[in-house]
């Protein structure tokens, strides 16, 4: 996906630049080949917003219930990655731990 987003951004910037005609043709060809005319505007906007948000928020290690920090919110016990969930590989009822 990086290649597509990169091609879309470069092509959009190339349209309004003073680059040579050959560079613009190369950019157009790569853009059409990878993106088929799609500039991924909403996706790139969401990625940019997430990067800006994560860069501006500061995660305090003593706040365990903050939802804006990725590792601060505890997992729900029914979440498959929670150690008490039966599908978690470390759970004693997981099929890996059962004897045949």
Backbone as JSON, one array per atom type, in Angstrom:
{
  "sequence": "XXXXXXXXXXXXXXXXXXXXXXXXXXXXXXXXXXXXXXXXXXXXXXXXXXXXXXXXXXXXXXXXXXXXXXXXXXXXXXXXXXXXXXXXXXXXXXXXXXXX",
  "N": [[0.82, -1.18, 0.0], [2.04, 1.16, 0.63], [3.47, 1.85, -1.68], [1.43, 2.57, -3.43], [0.23, 4.79, -2.1], [2.42, 6.5, -2.01], [2.92, 6.87, -4.76], [0.55, 8.16, -5.48], [0.69, 10.55, -3.97], [3.1, 11.65, -4.96], [2.47, 11.97, -7.67], [0.35, 13.79, -7.56], [1.7, 16.01, -6.53], [3.48, 16.39, -8.6], [1.95, 17.35, -10.67], [1.66, 20.07, -10.27], [4.18, 21.12, -10.42], [7.42, 22.34, -11.56], [8.6, 20.42, -13.1], [10.23, 18.38, -15.61], [8.78, 17.42, -18.79], [9.11, 14.72, -19.34], [9.5, 13.64, -16.76], [6.99, 14.16, -15.68], [5.42, 12.55, -17.33], [6.43, 10.03, -16.66], [5.68, 9.95, -13.98], [2.9, 10.04, -14.28], [2.46, 7.61, -15.65], [3.34, 5.71, -13.74], [1.58, 6.3, -11.66], [-0.93, 5.68, -12.84], [-0.53, 2.98, -13.32], [-0.21, 1.85, -10.73], [-2.24, 3.0, -9.11], [-4.55, 3.36, -10.62], [-5.94, 5.72, -11.2], [-6.97, 6.46, -8.7], [-6.74, 8.6, -5.98], [-6.72, 8.13, -3.28], [-7.72, 9.84, -1.26], [-9.29, 10.05, 1.14], [-8.19, 7.97, 2.69], [-5.47, 8.74, 2.91], [-5.84, 11.12, 4.26], [-6.9, 10.18, 6.69], [-4.72, 8.65, 7.63], [-2.8, 10.68, 7.94], [-4.09, 12.26, 9.89], [-4.12, 10.44, 12.03], [-1.37, 10.09, 12.51], [-0.64, 12.69, 13.26], [-2.25, 12.98, 15.54], [-1.29, 10.89, 17.22], [1.28, 11.81, 17.52], [0.91, 14.11, 18.97], [-0.27, 13.47, 21.4], [0.56, 12.59, 24.72], [1.64, 9.86, 26.47], [1.03, 8.99, 29.69], [2.73, 7.05, 32.03], [1.6, 6.32, 34.49], [-1.12, 6.44, 34.23], [-3.58, 4.28, 33.84], [-6.03, 3.98, 32.64], [-6.34, 5.59, 30.43], [-7.67, 6.25, 27.31], [-6.6, 7.3, 25.01], [-4.05, 6.45, 24.74], [-2.23, 3.84, 23.31], [-1.28, 1.5, 24.63], [-2.29, 1.74, 27.15], [-4.96, 1.18, 27.82], [-6.64, -1.49, 29.33], [-7.05, -4.91, 28.21], [-10.17, -6.39, 27.41], [-11.58, -9.15, 29.19], [-12.83, -10.97, 27.44], [-11.57, -10.63, 25.08], [-9.61, -12.07, 22.5], [-6.81, -11.87, 22.81], [-6.4, -11.58, 25.48], [-4.96, -12.99, 28.4], [-6.64, -14.68, 29.92], [-8.56, -15.6, 28.23], [-10.06, -18.37, 26.59], [-9.05, -19.0, 24.02], [-6.54, -17.99, 23.96], [-3.09, -18.68, 23.58], [-1.66, -19.24, 25.96], [-3.51, -19.99, 27.81], [-4.83, -22.51, 29.97], [-6.86, -24.15, 28.89], [-6.54, -24.06, 26.21], [-6.23, -25.62, 22.99], [-3.58, -26.44, 22.48], [-2.58, -27.18, 24.94], [-3.96, -29.34, 25.77], [-4.13, -32.77, 26.5], [-3.92, -35.66, 24.45]],
  "CA": [[0.0, 0.0, 0.0], [2.94, 2.32, 0.65], [3.79, 2.22, -3.05], [0.27, 3.27, -4.0], [0.09, 6.1, -1.48], [3.57, 7.29, -2.44], [2.7, 7.24, -6.16], [-0.55, 9.15, -5.52], [1.18, 11.83, -3.46], [4.1, 12.19, -5.88], [1.81, 12.39, -8.9], [-0.4, 15.01, -7.25], [2.68, 17.08, -6.43], [4.13, 16.58, -9.9], [1.05, 18.1, -11.55], [1.81, 21.5, -10.05], [5.6, 21.44, -10.28], [8.14, 22.78, -12.75], [9.38, 19.27, -13.56], [10.25, 18.2, -17.06], [7.66, 16.68, -19.36], [9.39, 13.28, -19.19], [9.23, 13.3, -15.36], [5.54, 14.16, -15.5], [4.9, 11.35, -18.01], [6.8, 8.87, -15.83], [4.83, 9.99, -12.8], [1.55, 9.68, -14.71], [2.45, 6.18, -15.93], [3.44, 4.96, -12.47], [0.33, 6.52, -10.94], [-1.99, 4.9, -13.49], [-0.23, 1.55, -13.15], [-0.42, 1.42, -9.34], [-3.44, 3.53, -8.45], [-5.66, 3.33, -11.56], [-6.7, 6.96, -11.08], [-7.46, 6.7, -7.35], [-5.78, 9.37, -5.19], [-6.81, 7.67, -1.89], [-7.79, 11.08, -0.48], [-9.79, 9.79, 2.49], [-7.22, 7.13, 3.4], [-4.3, 9.54, 3.24], [-6.25, 12.08, 5.28], [-7.01, 9.44, 7.95], [-3.36, 8.31, 8.07], [-2.2, 11.92, 8.41], [-4.73, 12.63, 11.15], [-3.67, 9.51, 13.07], [0.03, 10.39, 12.83], [-0.63, 13.95, 14.0], [-2.85, 12.72, 16.86], [-0.36, 10.1, 18.04], [2.45, 12.63, 17.81], [0.6, 15.19, 19.91], [-0.67, 12.93, 22.69], [1.65, 12.06, 25.53], [1.13, 8.77, 27.29], [1.56, 8.99, 31.05], [2.82, 5.65, 32.46], [0.8, 6.02, 35.68], [-2.55, 6.47, 33.9], [-3.88, 2.99, 33.21], [-7.34, 3.97, 32.0], [-6.44, 6.55, 29.34], [-8.01, 5.58, 26.07], [-5.86, 7.84, 23.88], [-2.76, 5.76, 24.66], [-2.5, 2.51, 22.76], [-1.0, 0.4, 25.55], [-2.77, 2.05, 28.49], [-6.26, 0.58, 28.08], [-6.53, -2.95, 29.51], [-7.87, -5.74, 27.32], [-11.36, -7.0, 27.99], [-11.32, -10.6, 29.36], [-13.33, -11.76, 26.32], [-10.73, -10.37, 23.91], [-8.77, -13.26, 22.27], [-5.42, -11.69, 23.23], [-6.33, -11.54, 26.94], [-4.45, -14.3, 28.86], [-7.69, -15.52, 30.49], [-9.46, -16.05, 27.17], [-9.74, -19.77, 26.26], [-8.32, -19.15, 22.77], [-5.18, -17.48, 24.11], [-2.18, -19.84, 23.64], [-1.17, -19.51, 27.32], [-4.62, -20.43, 28.65], [-4.75, -23.98, 30.14], [-7.85, -24.87, 28.09], [-6.2, -23.93, 24.79], [-5.96, -26.95, 22.41], [-2.16, -26.8, 22.56], [-2.27, -27.69, 26.25], [-4.78, -30.52, 26.05], [-3.49, -34.05, 26.18], [-4.76, -36.45, 23.53]],
  "C": [[0.87, 1.26, 0.0], [3.24, 2.79, -0.77], [2.66, 3.0, -3.7], [0.14, 4.68, -3.43], [1.22, 7.03, -1.93], [3.37, 7.77, -3.89], [1.61, 8.3, -6.27], [-0.06, 10.52, -5.07], [2.2, 12.46, -4.42], [3.45, 12.71, -7.17], [1.05, 13.7, -8.68], [0.54, 16.21, -7.15], [3.33, 17.4, -7.76], [3.26, 17.4, -10.85], [1.28, 19.61, -11.45], [3.27, 21.92, -9.9], [6.18, 21.91, -11.61], [9.0, 21.65, -13.32], [9.3, 19.15, -15.08], [9.05, 17.36, -17.52], [7.86, 15.18, -19.2], [9.11, 12.83, -17.76], [7.74, 13.23, -15.1], [4.9, 12.94, -16.16], [5.21, 10.1, -17.21], [5.92, 8.79, -14.59], [3.41, 9.56, -13.14], [1.45, 8.17, -14.97], [2.48, 5.34, -14.67], [2.14, 5.09, -11.68], [-0.8, 5.68, -11.53], [-1.79, 3.41, -13.29], [-0.58, 1.07, -11.74], [-1.79, 1.79, -8.79], [-4.69, 3.52, -9.32], [-6.57, 4.56, -11.37], [-7.21, 7.31, -9.7], [-6.39, 7.43, -6.54], [-5.82, 9.01, -3.71], [-6.88, 8.86, -0.93], [-8.22, 10.81, 0.95], [-8.8, 8.98, 3.31], [-6.01, 7.93, 3.82], [-4.63, 10.58, 4.3], [-6.34, 11.39, 6.64], [-5.63, 9.07, 8.5], [-2.68, 9.56, 8.63], [-2.78, 12.34, 9.75], [-4.26, 11.74, 12.3], [-2.23, 9.8, 13.48], [0.12, 11.67, 13.64], [-1.17, 13.73, 15.41], [-1.89, 11.95, 17.75], [0.88, 10.9, 18.39], [2.17, 13.7, 18.83], [0.22, 14.68, 21.29], [0.54, 12.38, 23.43], [1.08, 11.02, 26.47], [1.81, 8.8, 28.65], [1.6, 7.54, 31.53], [1.95, 5.33, 33.66], [-0.7, 6.07, 35.41], [-2.91, 5.2, 33.15], [-5.19, 2.98, 32.46], [-7.45, 4.98, 30.86], [-6.65, 5.83, 28.03], [-7.22, 6.11, 24.88], [-4.47, 7.23, 23.76], [-3.01, 4.31, 24.25], [-2.31, 1.4, 23.78], [-1.55, 0.66, 26.95], [-4.1, 1.37, 28.8], [-6.12, -0.93, 28.23], [-7.44, -3.7, 28.54], [-9.06, -6.29, 28.08], [-11.1, -8.5, 28.11], [-11.85, -11.46, 28.21], [-12.55, -11.52, 25.04], [-9.78, -11.56, 23.73], [-7.31, -13.1, 22.69], [-5.27, -11.58, 24.75], [-5.89, -12.92, 27.44], [-5.52, -15.21, 29.45], [-8.69, -16.02, 29.45], [-9.07, -17.47, 26.76], [-8.98, -19.95, 24.95], [-6.9, -18.61, 22.84], [-4.24, -18.67, 24.28], [-1.68, -20.17, 25.04], [-2.26, -20.01, 28.26], [-4.58, -21.96, 28.76], [-5.76, -24.76, 29.31], [-7.58, -24.76, 26.59], [-5.84, -25.31, 24.24], [-4.48, -27.36, 22.46], [-1.8, -27.46, 23.88], [-3.06, -28.95, 26.61], [-4.0, -31.78, 25.68], [-4.45, -34.9, 25.36], [-5.1, -37.76, 24.16]]
}
